Amino acid sequence: MKLSVITLTYNKLEYTKKFIESLYKYTKDFELIIVDNGSTDGTVEYLKSLKDVKLILNNENKGFSAGNNQGIELAEGEYIGFLNNDILLYPAWFEACEDVFKIEKAAFISPRHINPHYDTTDEKSYINYFKNNFKYAQKYEKSFDECVFSCVITKRTVLNNLGLFDENYTQAFFEDNDFKYRAIEAGYGVFVTNEACFFHFGSVTSKTLNQNLEANRKYYYSKYPFAEYLSISGSEKYQLQRMAKQFRVFPLNKMYEIYLICIKIKNRLNKIIAKGNK
């Protein structure tokens, strides 16, 4: 068994059905492990009707970390994928990630994330959108932010070294950053492949858990005070994208990394000055 796919479900049955159809269409030699976190909308009945699926049924929402850790315990694959139930996949998406593992000392690899924040699409639309609008000079890039756990691949050997998800996080948010930061500290790289994408419907489950965001943020930065310098905010990314378009630089690559550092330094200095003026 080459790949174990672990997917959490919590209601949103219509999205789960689309995801599973896409998964079986574009993925080879895999096992599917589904952890349901207490769905009440018919999802459990649907999951029970599926063949050749390892199914864990929780009576309550145990959250992202605990649910994925349950799935890891059952996984038999050389590679392990954490895939949301509100995504659609791209042809040869796993093979594109696997190719990077063959070259780099990688912990986590994602396909490119397409998330236009609307809830209607069809297969032809998002596949053509990626093919026609995303042109990259490199087949893959190192990126803390673009490697997202809505669809990410790791290896069993990596998890043996890093351990499992931190279950101190409440249900959703920052568990993925925590894992990526641990990987970087351990000497691994975190990458995104430019050879494939996945379409994300827009966090249809996690957006119902926004109350956890601030608590998880505080816990994350209490563990890793310097982790803020690995990530980029939405406004900072917008500044960078505007600059890239102005100077006709695409993909962002090294410019992204250098300008990110400059932005971070500027913003932190502004905060220090603002505090000093109070």
Order of alpha helices (4+ residues) and beta strands (2+ residues): beta-alpha-beta-alpha-beta-alpha-beta-beta-alpha-beta-alpha-beta-beta-alpha-alpha-beta-alpha-alpha-alpha
